[in-house]
Amino acid sequence: MALFDELRERLAAIRDAAATNAELTLADLLIKESYEAEEAFEPIDSVEYAKMAVDYERKALSHFSVRVEPSPQQVALAPLVEQYIDEKSKEWKQATTATSHFRQVWNMTGMLSVSDINKDNVRAFKKVIRERYNGQTPQGHFLKAQGFVSWLMSSTDVIATNPFKEVGGFKNLKRVNEKGVVNAEIYADILANVRPMFVPMVSFLYWTGCNIKEAIGIQQEHWFEEKGIKAVVITDVKNEYRKRAVPLHREVLHLWGTNLMWPTKSNSVNSLTVSLNRELEPWGVTSHSFRHCMTNRLRALEIPDALRYHIVGHSPKGTSDRVYGSGWPLSKVHEVIERLEP
């Protein structure tokens, strides 16, 4: 953690310049103690923890008459990030989600101290977000990071220029797919970075092809097991062809019988959908993108149209599908689902 690395450097400098043996010994002891303190504070992911860490540093240095101040280049960014969030979250809509997004974006820069804020690292950051995201998302991420450095310039004296502005953002970005694309890499990245309360629903949508309204409508009595196959009945739909049994893939068996929801103000379908879609914004996808993804994955396996429509609850396209396409055995559907890979 950069803050504690900096503290140890300053304590080492104080030790080397100590006027008495007592100060030398104390500096040594505090250096050793700082490793335990670092473990206790890690990670610094809240304003409270940032303030406590800064307070620890201040108290550790207060014992000495010798002062060794860090150069601006050595200043750790973690406390400043938390200070920025503390100030800006009062202005941000959906502050909790916006805060989570900003931390995620800044972590992708890999910049831990002021010395890391340079053109080379900005260019590396641009490359990462351009390869990982589509549409206008890379530019949005770039502007978030640039805004933080602009705040550093106006609110502190640790940096005089903004390499983000000097390098410049993206121009003429176009979305590859207006509905958003979810592939194995993006799915893994989403799971690794969304808040934990959204993980069950994201996993369920990815591996079942259900839409979010169907998933929200699941009640405890809808979960069932037949001949060792764990599944769920989708019933909260207006169209008959969408009423179906959905077997769970081996990757999400742990979700069987669980509550997929997370708390919102009203817990309405609209409120839940909006909150999930906002969480997914950094990837340029929505909850419905997982449904399109499932359709594409089934098509890649050359699953017959009628069975594919049944699995995702799409309207049968032809007369024969409408007459004969329903009533697929659960074992057959499960066999297809198990063929899916991430």
C-alpha positions as CSV (number, residue, x, y, z in Angstrom):
1,M,0.0,0.0,0.0
2,A,1.6,3.3,-1.2
3,L,0.7,5.2,2.0
4,F,2.6,2.8,4.3
5,D,5.5,2.5,1.9
6,E,5.9,6.2,2.0
7,L,5.6,6.2,5.8
8,R,8.4,3.6,6.1
9,E,10.6,5.7,3.8
10,R,10.1,8.8,6.0
11,L,10.7,6.8,9.2
12,A,13.9,5.3,7.7
13,A,15.1,8.8,6.8
14,I,14.3,10.0,10.3
15,R,16.2,7.0,11.8
16,D,19.2,7.9,9.6
17,A,19.1,11.5,10.8
18,A,18.1,10.7,14.4
19,A,19.8,13.0,17.0
20,T,19.5,10.4,19.8
21,N,19.6,6.6,20.2
22,A,16.0,6.8,21.6
23,E,14.7,8.3,18.3
24,L,16.7,5.8,16.3
25,T,15.2,2.8,18.2
26,L,11.7,4.3,18.1
27,A,11.9,4.8,14.4
28,D,13.0,1.1,13.9
29,L,10.1,-0.1,16.1
30,L,7.5,2.0,14.2
31,I,8.8,0.7,10.9
32,K,8.2,-2.9,12.1
33,E,4.8,-2.0,13.5
34,S,3.8,-0.4,10.2
35,Y,3.6,-3.7,8.5
36,E,0.9,-4.9,11.0
37,A,-0.9,-1.7,10.6
38,E,-0.9,-2.0,6.9
39,E,-2.5,-5.4,7.1
40,A,-5.2,-4.0,9.5
41,F,-6.1,-1.1,7.2
42,E,-6.0,-3.0,3.9
43,P,-7.9,-2.3,1.7
44,I,-8.5,1.4,2.1
45,D,-11.9,1.4,0.5
46,S,-13.8,4.0,2.5
47,V,-13.4,7.6,3.7
48,E,-13.3,6.3,7.3
49,Y,-10.4,3.9,6.6
50,A,-8.5,6.6,4.7
51,K,-8.8,9.0,7.5
52,M,-7.7,6.4,10.1
53,A,-4.7,5.5,8.0
54,V,-3.7,9.2,7.6
55,D,-4.2,9.7,11.3
56,Y,-2.0,6.7,12.0
57,E,0.7,8.2,9.8
58,R,0.4,11.5,11.6
59,K,0.7,10.0,15.0
60,A,3.7,7.9,14.1
61,L,5.6,10.9,12.9
62,S,4.6,13.1,15.8
63,H,7.1,11.4,18.1
64,F,10.1,13.0,16.4
65,S,11.7,16.4,16.3
66,V,13.3,15.5,12.9
67,R,11.0,16.0,10.0
68,V,11.4,14.5,6.6
69,E,8.6,15.7,4.3
70,P,7.8,13.6,1.2
71,S,8.1,15.2,-2.2
72,P,4.8,15.5,-4.1
73,Q,5.8,12.7,-6.3
74,Q,5.8,10.3,-3.3
75,V,2.3,11.1,-2.2
76,A,-0.1,8.1,-2.0
77,L,-3.3,8.5,-4.0
78,A,-5.6,6.2,-1.9
79,P,-6.5,8.8,0.7
80,L,-6.9,11.4,-2.0
81,V,-9.2,9.1,-3.9
82,E,-11.4,8.7,-0.8
83,Q,-11.4,12.5,-0.2
84,Y,-12.5,13.1,-3.8
85,I,-15.3,10.5,-3.5
86,D,-16.4,12.1,-0.2
87,E,-16.7,15.5,-1.8
88,K,-18.1,14.4,-5.2
89,S,-20.6,11.8,-4.0
90,K,-22.8,14.6,-2.7
91,E,-23.2,15.7,-6.3
92,W,-23.4,12.3,-8.0
93,K,-26.8,10.8,-8.8
94,Q,-27.1,7.2,-7.5
95,A,-24.1,8.0,-5.3
96,T,-23.4,4.4,-4.2
97,T,-23.3,3.0,-7.7
98,A,-21.3,6.1,-9.0
99,T,-18.8,5.6,-6.2
100,S,-18.4,1.9,-7.0
101,H,-17.9,2.8,-10.7
102,F,-15.3,5.4,-10.0
103,R,-13.2,3.1,-7.8
104,Q,-13.4,0.4,-10.4
105,V,-12.3,2.9,-13.1
106,W,-9.4,4.3,-11.0
107,N,-8.2,0.8,-10.1
108,M,-7.9,0.1,-13.8
109,T,-5.4,3.0,-14.2
110,G,-3.0,1.1,-11.9
111,M,-1.9,4.5,-10.5
112,L,-1.0,4.3,-6.8
113,S,1.0,7.5,-6.2
114,V,1.3,10.9,-7.8
115,S,4.4,9.8,-9.6
116,D,2.3,7.2,-11.5
117,I,0.2,9.9,-13.1
118,N,2.1,10.3,-16.3
119,K,1.5,10.2,-20.0
120,D,2.8,6.6,-20.4
121,N,0.4,5.3,-17.8
122,V,-2.4,7.3,-19.2
123,R,-1.8,5.7,-22.6
124,A,-1.6,2.3,-21.1
125,F,-5.0,2.9,-19.3
126,K,-6.5,4.0,-22.6
127,K,-5.4,0.8,-24.2
128,V,-6.9,-1.3,-21.4
129,I,-10.4,0.3,-21.6
130,R,-10.4,0.4,-25.4
131,E,-9.8,-3.3,-25.6
132,R,-12.2,-4.2,-22.8
133,Y,-15.2,-2.0,-23.5
134,N,-17.2,-0.9,-26.5
135,G,-19.4,2.1,-27.5
136,Q,-18.9,5.3,-25.5
137,T,-17.9,3.4,-22.3
138,P,-14.1,3.9,-22.8
139,Q,-14.5,7.7,-23.2
140,G,-16.7,7.8,-20.1
141,H,-14.1,5.9,-18.1
142,F,-11.4,8.2,-19.4
143,L,-13.3,11.3,-18.4
144,K,-13.9,9.9,-14.9
145,A,-10.2,9.4,-14.3
146,Q,-9.4,12.8,-15.9
147,G,-11.8,14.5,-13.6
148,F,-10.1,13.1,-10.6
149,V,-6.7,14.5,-11.7
150,S,-8.3,17.9,-12.5
151,W,-9.7,17.9,-8.9
152,L,-6.2,17.1,-7.6
153,M,-4.8,20.1,-9.4
154,S,-7.5,22.5,-8.1
155,S,-7.7,21.1,-4.5
156,T,-4.1,20.1,-3.7
157,D,-0.6,21.1,-4.6
158,V,0.7,17.6,-5.4
159,I,0.4,17.9,-9.2
160,A,0.7,20.8,-11.6
161,T,-0.4,19.3,-14.9
162,N,-3.0,16.8,-16.1
163,P,-1.5,14.1,-18.3
164,F,-5.0,12.9,-19.2
165,K,-5.8,16.2,-20.9
166,E,-2.4,16.3,-22.6
167,V,-2.9,12.8,-24.0
168,G,-6.5,13.3,-24.8
169,G,-9.5,10.9,-24.8
170,F,-11.2,9.0,-27.5
171,K,-12.8,10.3,-30.7
172,N,-15.4,8.8,-33.1
173,L,-16.1,5.7,-30.9
174,K,-18.9,3.5,-32.2
175,R,-20.8,0.8,-30.4
176,V,-20.1,-2.6,-31.9
177,N,-23.6,-3.8,-31.0
178,E,-26.3,-1.4,-29.9
179,K,-27.7,-4.0,-27.6
180,G,-24.4,-4.7,-26.0
181,V,-22.2,-7.8,-26.3
182,V,-21.6,-10.3,-23.5
183,N,-18.9,-12.9,-24.2
184,A,-17.0,-15.1,-21.7
185,E,-14.4,-12.5,-21.0
186,I,-16.9,-9.7,-20.4
187,Y,-19.0,-12.0,-18.2
188,A,-16.0,-12.9,-16.1
189,D,-15.0,-9.3,-15.8
190,I,-18.6,-8.3,-14.7
191,L,-18.6,-11.0,-12.0
192,A,-15.3,-9.9,-10.7
193,N,-16.2,-6.2,-10.5
194,V,-19.9,-5.8,-9.8
195,R,-21.0,-5.5,-6.2
196,P,-21.6,-8.9,-4.6
197,M,-25.4,-8.4,-4.3
198,F,-25.7,-8.4,-8.1
199,V,-23.7,-11.6,-8.7
200,P,-26.5,-14.1,-8.2
201,M,-28.8,-12.4,-10.7
202,V,-26.1,-11.8,-13.3
203,S,-25.0,-15.5,-13.1
204,F,-28.6,-16.7,-13.3
205,L,-29.4,-14.5,-16.4
206,Y,-26.2,-15.6,-18.2
207,W,-26.7,-19.3,-17.7
208,T,-30.5,-19.5,-18.2
209,G,-31.4,-17.0,-20.9
210,C,-34.3,-15.7,-18.8
211,N,-35.2,-12.1,-18.9
212,I,-35.0,-10.1,-15.7
213,K,-38.8,-9.9,-15.2
214,E,-39.0,-13.7,-15.3
215,A,-36.2,-14.0,-12.8
216,I,-37.8,-11.5,-10.5
217,G,-41.0,-13.4,-10.6
218,I,-39.5,-16.6,-9.2
219,Q,-40.9,-17.7,-5.9
220,Q,-39.6,-20.4,-3.5
221,E,-42.2,-22.9,-4.7
222,H,-41.0,-22.5,-8.3
223,W,-37.7,-24.4,-7.7
224,F,-38.0,-28.1,-8.2
225,E,-35.9,-31.2,-8.8
226,E,-36.7,-34.0,-11.2
227,K,-34.6,-37.1,-11.6
228,G,-31.6,-35.4,-10.2
229,I,-32.0,-32.3,-12.4
230,K,-32.4,-29.0,-10.5
231,A,-34.6,-26.6,-12.3
232,V,-37.0,-23.7,-11.9
233,V,-40.5,-23.1,-13.4
234,I,-41.0,-19.8,-15.1
235,T,-44.7,-18.8,-14.7
236,D,-44.9,-15.1,-14.2
237,V,-45.4,-14.4,-17.9
238,K,-48.3,-13.3,-20.1
239,N,-47.5,-15.5,-23.1
240,E,-48.1,-19.3,-22.9
241,Y,-44.9,-20.2,-24.8
242,R,-42.8,-18.4,-22.1
243,K,-44.1,-20.7,-19.4
244,R,-41.4,-23.3,-19.2
245,A,-39.1,-25.3,-16.9
246,V,-35.5,-24.1,-16.9
247,P,-32.8,-26.5,-15.7
248,L,-29.8,-25.0,-14.0
249,H,-26.3,-25.3,-15.5
250,R,-23.6,-26.9,-13.3
251,E,-22.0,-23.4,-12.9
252,V,-25.1,-22.1,-11.1
253,L,-26.4,-25.1,-9.1
254,H,-25.6,-23.2,-5.9
255,L,-28.4,-20.7,-6.8
256,W,-31.1,-23.4,-6.7
257,G,-33.7,-22.4,-4.1
258,T,-32.0,-19.1,-3.3
259,N,-33.3,-15.5,-3.4
260,L,-31.8,-13.7,-6.5
261,M,-33.0,-10.3,-5.4
262,W,-31.2,-7.4,-3.8
263,P,-32.7,-4.5,-1.8
264,T,-34.0,-1.4,-3.6
265,K,-36.4,1.3,-2.5
266,S,-39.5,-0.3,-3.9
267,N,-38.4,-3.8,-5.0
268,S,-40.5,-3.3,-8.1
269,V,-39.6,-4.8,-11.4
270,N,-38.7,-1.4,-12.8
271,S,-36.6,-0.4,-9.8
272,L,-34.7,-3.7,-9.8
273,T,-34.1,-3.5,-13.6
274,V,-32.9,0.1,-13.4
275,S,-30.5,-0.6,-10.6
276,L,-29.0,-3.7,-12.3
277,N,-28.6,-1.9,-15.7
278,R,-26.9,1.0,-14.0
279,E,-24.5,-1.5,-12.4
280,L,-23.8,-2.9,-15.8
281,E,-23.2,0.4,-17.5
282,P,-19.4,0.2,-17.4
283,W,-19.5,-2.8,-19.8
284,G,-22.0,-1.2,-22.2
285,V,-24.5,-4.0,-21.6
286,T,-27.9,-4.3,-20.0
287,S,-29.7,-7.2,-18.2
288,H,-31.3,-8.1,-21.6
289,S,-27.8,-8.6,-23.2
290,F,-27.5,-11.9,-21.3
291,R,-30.6,-13.2,-23.2
292,H,-29.1,-12.3,-26.5
293,C,-25.9,-13.9,-25.4
294,M,-27.7,-17.2,-24.6
295,T,-29.4,-17.2,-28.0
296,N,-26.1,-16.8,-29.7
297,R,-24.4,-19.5,-27.7
298,L,-27.3,-21.9,-28.4
299,R,-27.1,-21.1,-32.1
300,A,-23.3,-21.7,-32.1
301,L,-24.1,-25.3,-30.8
302,E,-26.5,-25.7,-33.8
303,I,-29.5,-26.4,-31.5
304,P,-32.7,-26.8,-33.5
305,D,-34.7,-23.5,-33.6
306,A,-37.8,-25.0,-31.8
307,L,-35.7,-26.1,-28.9
308,R,-33.7,-22.9,-28.8
309,Y,-36.9,-20.9,-28.7
310,H,-38.2,-23.0,-25.9
311,I,-35.1,-22.6,-23.8
312,V,-35.2,-18.8,-23.9
313,G,-38.9,-18.4,-24.1
314,H,-39.0,-16.9,-27.5
315,S,-42.1,-17.0,-29.7
316,P,-42.1,-19.9,-32.1
317,K,-41.5,-18.7,-35.6
318,G,-43.5,-21.3,-37.7
319,T,-46.8,-23.2,-37.5
320,S,-45.0,-26.5,-36.8
321,D,-43.0,-24.9,-34.0
322,R,-46.2,-23.5,-32.4
323,V,-47.9,-27.0,-32.6
324,Y,-44.9,-29.3,-31.8
325,G,-42.3,-27.0,-30.2
326,S,-43.5,-27.1,-26.6
327,G,-43.3,-29.8,-24.0
328,W,-39.6,-30.6,-24.4
329,P,-38.5,-33.2,-21.8
330,L,-36.5,-31.6,-19.0
331,S,-33.7,-34.1,-19.6
332,K,-33.3,-33.0,-23.2
333,V,-33.2,-29.3,-22.3
334,H,-30.8,-30.1,-19.5
335,E,-28.5,-32.0,-21.9
336,V,-28.3,-28.9,-24.1
337,I,-27.8,-26.5,-21.2
338,E,-24.9,-28.6,-20.0
339,R,-23.2,-28.4,-23.3
340,L,-22.8,-24.6,-22.8
341,E,-19.3,-23.3,-21.8
342,P,-18.6,-19.9,-20.4
